[in-house]
Amino acid sequence: MYYFFVLGRWVAILLPRKVSYLLASIIARVKFFFSKRDRENLIYNLLPILKNKKTAYRYARKIVENFAYYLVDFFRFSKIDSEFIEKYVKLIRIDFLQNLIKENKKIIALTAHLGNYELGGALTSILGYKVYAVALPHKDERTNSFFNRQREVCGVEVTSTGIGIKKCFQALKSRKVLALLGDKDFSGKGKKVKMFGKTCILPRGAANFSLKTDAYIIPSFLIRENKYTYSLIFDTPISPYRENKKKTEEEIIQECAKILEKYIARYPEQWYMFEKYWIE
């Protein structure tokens, strides 16, 4: 896969974005047709949301296509700048983030495998906010280094899941925005919750960091609005307190689940969950 990513970056940088998207769309259609496992897993994950297998099939095909576009933009990080933001990105409720910074709050940005989460972190960094992201490491060290270099091109600092806990606390202390993916647990220590009437397991990281550091969790998503444009959306921050009393971990995780459910339901064709998600 490493050489595929290197080639993909080379092609995406060399060719115009529209041409790269065209090639990505062709590859996505081939991938969807031949990858039975991915296709069935996507449909399985979408059924509780869409309730109809034919609709789920259609959305699953769109997910693969959107993921191909996601990769193109990830490969083109060296071309992303403030001009790209002005031309292709609409900022929605960024005042939620700005207000937390003005109040000198510690901030956790909660996102999901939705839209273009990698580009969302990059754009937030380009806008002038210090982003410290936690990412699942790839098994191939070359691939891992490739992805981290891409993120660092736009000023995003990165640490790996599991080994970077101390660094996360340090990042929050220095008032960097700690970016976490909240829809998939990779630690084996997550919390069972209900979404769309089904059981899934969410990571405890955001709630844990929030309670231990008094950090506010701000839901943030970069959503594709059409083929070439995005909306960078910030939602109402989740406070670690309720009526001057600290919430429980379970309460915060439930609030996170509610937010995730809201955005996944709104943009199911952009939810990149290629492994079976529900546990019952």
N, C-alpha and C positions, 0 to 999 in steps of 0.2 A: 504493500500500500504506500510505502514511503515514496517510491518513484512515481506512483500515480499522482500523489499530492504535489511533488516537485514539478511534474509535467503540467498539472492543472494550473499551478501558479504561473508558470512560464506562459502558457497559452492565454490565461485570463489577463495578464499584464500586457501581452503583445497585441491582442486583438481588442477592438472596441467592445464595450460592455454589452451592447445589443447582440453582437455576433457571438460573444461568449455565452450569452443566455440561450441563443438558438442552439448552439452545440450542446449545452447542458440539458436542454429540453429533449433533444434526440436521445442522449445517453440515458436520461431518466425514464423515457418510455421503454427503452430496451431493458433497463434494469427492472422496471415494474413487471414486464411481461415474463422475464426469465426467473426472477427471484420469488418463488412461491412462498417461502417462509416469511420474508418481509411482508409480502402482500397479505397473507393470512393473519399475521400478527397485527398489522395496521387495522384491518377490518375488525378483528377481535376487540381492539382497544377503542375503536370508534362506535361500535354497536350500542353501548350504554348511553352514548351521547346522542346519536342520530336515530336509533331505534329501527332502522331499516337497512337491510343488507345491501340492496342495490345502491342506495345513497352512500353507504359506508364504502363500497367499492369505488365509487366515483371520487369520493373525498380522499381515499387512500392513494389513488393515482395522482391526485393533485398534491398530496403531501410529498411524494417522491420528486415531483417536478419542482416544488417550492424549495425542497432541500438541496436540489441541484443548483438553484439560483443562490441559495444561502452560501454554498461553497464558492461559487464564482466571486461573490462580494468579499468573502473571507480571503480568498487568494489575492484580491485586489487591494488589500489594506494599505499598501504603499502609495496608492493613488487617492486614498480617502483623506479629505481635508475639510476646512470650514466651507469651502465653495460647494463641495458635495452636499454638506448639510443644508446649505441655503437652497440648493436646487432640488434635492430629493427627499428631504426630511421635514416633517411637521412636528414641532414640539408641543406636547399636550400636558398641561399642569406641571411644568417644570418648577413652578413656584413652590410646590410641595417640597422639593429637594432644596431649593434655595432658602426657604424658611428654616428648615432644620439646620442648615449650615450657619445661617445668621444667628440662630439660637445656640450655636456651638454644641449641637447634639452629636453623639456617635451615631453612625448611619450604616445600616445593612440594606443593600439593594437585593430584593428577592425577585428572581426571575424564573423562567422555566425553559424547557426545550421547545420553545415557541417562537415563531417569527424568525428573527435573526439575533439571537442573544449574544453571539460573539461581536457582531457589529454594534449592537446596543452598548456594550461596554466600551468599545473603541470610540464611538461617537460621544459618549459621556466624558471620556478622557479628553477628546479634542475640544470639547466645550469648556474645558478648564478645570474639571473635577478630578481629583486623584482617585483612581480606581485600583483596588486590590482584589483580584479575582481568584477564586478557588476552582481548580479544574481537575477532572479525573485524568490521571496520567495514562498515556498509551503504553502498551506492552513493549513496543519497539522504541528504543531510546531515540533513534533518529527521527521518528515521527513525532515523538513528544517534544523534542527540541525544535522541530519545524513549526509546530503549532504555537509553542511559547514565543518563538521569534516573531511570528506573525502578530501575536497579541502585543508584544513589546514595541512593534513598529509604531503603533498608535498611542504608546505611553501607558498601556495597561500592565501593571505588575501582576505576576502569577505565582501561586504556590499550588502544591498538589494536595488532593484530598487525603486526609489521614495523618500526613506528616507535617502539615503547616499550621497546626492549631495555635502554637505559641506566636507564630508570625501574624496570625489573624487578630489575636488580642493586641499585638503591637500596632497593627495597622489601624484598628479602631481607636486606640489610645492617641495615635498621631493624627486622628481625624481624616483618615482615608475612607472612601466608600468601599465597604466590604461587599463584593458581589458574590452571591450564592445562587446556585440552581436549586429550586425548592420542590421540584415535582418527582424526583427520583432519588431513592436512598441507595448509596453504594457501600455503606459501612456495615450493613447487617444489623444495625442497632436502631433502626427507624421506628416510627410510631404508626400503628394501624389507624386509618381514618376512613370515613365514607365520602366518596365523591360519585355523583351520578348514580347513587343507589348501590354502588359496588365498593368493595374493600380494596384499598391500596396501602402502600407503606410510604410515608413521607419522612425525609430526613429531619433530625432533631436539631441540626446545627444552628439555624437561624434563631429559633426559640432559645436555645442554650446560650448563644452569644448575647442575645438581647437581655436575658435575665441576669447574666453575670456582669455585664458592662453598662446596663441601662441604655443600650442602643435602641434606636427606633428602626423598625423594619419598613422600608418603603418599597411597595410593589412597583416594578418597572419592567416594561416590555417594549421591544422594538418590533412592530407589527407591519407586515407588508400590506399596503393599502391597494396597490395595483402592481403591475409587473415590475415597475422601476422605482416606485416611491414607497416611503415608510412613514409611520408615525411613531415617535418615541414618546411613550405614555408613562406617566407617573400617577399612581393612585394614592388614596388616603393612607398616610403612615400608620403603622400598627405600633401603639405605645406598649411598653412593658408594664405599665401601670393602669389600674382602673380605680378611680376614686381614691387616689393616693395610696393604694395598696397594690403590691406586685401581683401580677397575674400568675397563674400556674403555667408550666410548660405546655400542658395539654390545651389550655385555653388559647395560647398563642398559635400552636400548631393548627387548631381548628380554624382560627381566623385566617391563617395562611391557606388552608385547604379551601376555604370559601372563596378567596381571591383567585386561586388557581382554577377552581371550577368555573368561575365567572368568565375568565379569559379563554380557557380551553373551549368552553361552550360557544363562545363568540367567534373563535377562529380555529375550529377543529382541523381545517385543511392546512394549518401551519404548525401542528403539534407533532414533533419528530420523535415519536416513541416507537422504535422498531422492534422492541422486545415486548412480550406479553406483560401487560401492566397490572391487570386485576388479579387478585389472589383467591377469588371465589366466583 
